[in-house]
Amino acid sequence: MSGELNLQKLIQNMQPELNPGQYVYCLADSKEQVNSLDPLFYFFEKEGMTMILPKEKADAMHIPYSTTCAWITLTVHSSLEAVGLTAAVSKALTEANISCNVVAAFYHDHIFVPIKDTARAMDTLQKLTLK
C-alpha cells in the first residue's frame, strides 16, 4: 500500500484531475464549527483553525475568505516519503506565474490554485508530465 518514491515516475504518472466546484480557505471560530461544517480539510495552528470548504458552504454560513480556488488532484499514489514532487509542481506553476497551495494526503497530493488560473494550471501540469 506504499506509494511511489521515484520522482520521474511520479511526474510522468501524476495525471492531474480537476475536481468540480470552487473552494475557499477560511478560519473556524471553534472546533465545534469545524465539526459541524465537515470541511474538505482542516488544520489546527497555534494562531487559528484553517478550513478548506466548498465556496457555497462558506457563503451560506457567511464565513469570510479572500481567494476562491480550484482543486486539482495529482492522481498518482505518491509516497509521503517521496522527495521532489511538491517542488517540481510548485516550480512549474511558479514559472507560469500561478500561485498554488499544496495539501498532501495519504494517497495523493492536492493542489489549490486561484480559480482564474484553473485552465493554465491544468495545462502547465499536463505539460510537466511530458517532459
C-alpha positions as CSV (number, residue, x, y, z in Angstrom):
1,M,0.0,0.0,0.0
2,S,3.0,2.3,-0.1
3,G,3.2,5.0,-2.7
4,E,5.7,5.7,-5.5
5,L,9.0,7.2,-4.5
6,N,10.7,7.7,-7.9
7,L,10.3,11.4,-8.9
8,Q,10.4,10.8,-12.6
9,K,7.6,8.2,-12.3
10,L,5.6,10.5,-10.1
11,I,5.8,13.3,-12.6
12,Q,5.1,11.2,-15.6
13,N,2.1,9.5,-14.0
14,M,0.7,12.3,-11.9
15,Q,-2.4,12.7,-14.2
16,P,-3.8,16.0,-12.8
17,E,-7.5,15.8,-12.4
18,L,-9.7,18.9,-11.9
19,N,-12.3,18.4,-9.2
20,P,-15.7,20.0,-9.7
21,G,-16.6,23.1,-7.7
22,Q,-14.9,26.1,-6.1
23,Y,-13.1,26.1,-2.8
24,V,-12.0,28.6,-0.2
25,Y,-9.6,28.8,2.7
26,C,-11.2,30.2,5.9
27,L,-10.8,30.3,9.6
28,A,-13.0,28.5,12.0
29,D,-14.3,30.0,15.2
30,S,-14.1,26.8,17.2
31,K,-13.6,23.0,16.9
32,E,-17.4,22.7,17.1
33,Q,-17.7,24.8,13.9
34,V,-15.1,22.6,12.2
35,N,-17.1,19.5,13.1
36,S,-20.4,21.0,12.1
37,L,-19.1,22.2,8.7
38,D,-17.4,18.9,7.7
39,P,-14.6,20.7,5.8
40,L,-12.7,19.1,2.9
41,F,-9.6,19.7,5.0
42,Y,-8.7,21.4,8.3
43,F,-5.6,22.1,10.2
44,F,-5.1,23.4,13.7
45,E,-2.3,26.0,14.0
46,K,-1.5,27.9,17.2
47,E,-2.9,31.1,15.5
48,G,-6.2,29.6,14.4
49,M,-8.1,26.8,12.7
50,T,-7.8,26.7,8.9
51,M,-10.5,25.0,6.9
52,I,-10.9,24.4,3.2
53,L,-14.6,24.5,2.3
54,P,-16.7,24.4,-0.8
55,K,-17.4,28.1,-1.6
56,E,-21.1,27.6,-1.5
57,K,-20.9,26.3,2.1
58,A,-18.8,29.3,3.2
59,D,-21.2,31.7,1.5
60,A,-24.2,30.0,3.1
61,M,-22.7,30.3,6.6
62,H,-21.3,33.9,5.9
63,I,-17.8,32.8,6.6
64,P,-15.3,35.3,5.1
65,Y,-12.5,34.3,2.7
66,S,-10.2,36.1,0.4
67,T,-9.5,33.8,-2.5
68,T,-11.6,31.3,-4.5
69,C,-9.7,28.2,-5.7
70,A,-9.9,25.3,-8.0
71,W,-8.9,21.9,-6.6
72,I,-6.6,19.7,-8.7
73,T,-5.7,16.2,-7.6
74,L,-2.5,14.6,-8.7
75,T,-3.9,11.1,-9.1
76,V,-0.6,9.2,-8.8
77,H,-0.3,7.4,-5.5
78,S,2.7,9.3,-4.1
79,S,4.6,8.1,-1.0
80,L,4.6,10.5,1.9
81,E,8.4,10.0,1.8
82,A,8.8,10.9,-1.9
83,V,11.2,13.7,-2.5
84,G,10.7,16.5,-5.0
85,L,7.1,16.2,-6.3
86,T,5.9,19.3,-4.5
87,A,9.0,21.2,-5.6
88,A,8.6,20.2,-9.2
89,V,4.9,21.1,-9.3
90,S,5.4,24.4,-7.4
91,K,8.3,25.3,-9.7
92,A,6.3,24.7,-12.9
93,L,3.4,26.7,-11.6
94,T,5.7,29.5,-10.3
95,E,7.2,29.7,-13.8
96,A,3.7,30.2,-15.2
97,N,3.1,32.8,-12.5
98,I,0.4,30.8,-10.8
99,S,0.0,30.7,-7.0
100,C,-0.5,27.2,-5.5
101,N,-1.2,25.7,-2.2
102,V,-0.4,22.0,-1.8
103,V,-2.1,19.6,0.6
104,A,-0.6,16.1,0.9
105,A,-2.9,13.3,1.9
106,F,-2.1,9.6,2.2
107,Y,-2.7,8.6,-1.4
108,H,-2.5,11.9,-3.4
109,D,-1.3,15.4,-3.5
110,H,-3.9,18.1,-3.9
111,I,-3.2,21.5,-5.5
112,F,-5.3,24.6,-4.9
113,V,-4.9,27.4,-7.4
114,P,-6.8,30.7,-7.9
115,I,-10.0,30.0,-9.9
116,K,-8.9,32.4,-12.6
117,D,-5.8,30.3,-13.3
118,T,-7.5,26.9,-13.5
119,A,-7.1,26.3,-17.2
120,R,-3.5,27.5,-17.3
121,A,-2.6,25.4,-14.2
122,M,-4.1,22.3,-15.7
123,D,-2.2,22.9,-19.0
124,T,1.1,23.6,-17.0
125,L,0.7,20.4,-15.0
126,Q,-0.1,18.3,-18.1
127,K,2.9,19.6,-19.9
128,L,5.1,18.8,-16.9
129,T,4.1,15.1,-17.3
130,L,5.5,15.2,-20.9
131,K,9.0,16.4,-20.0
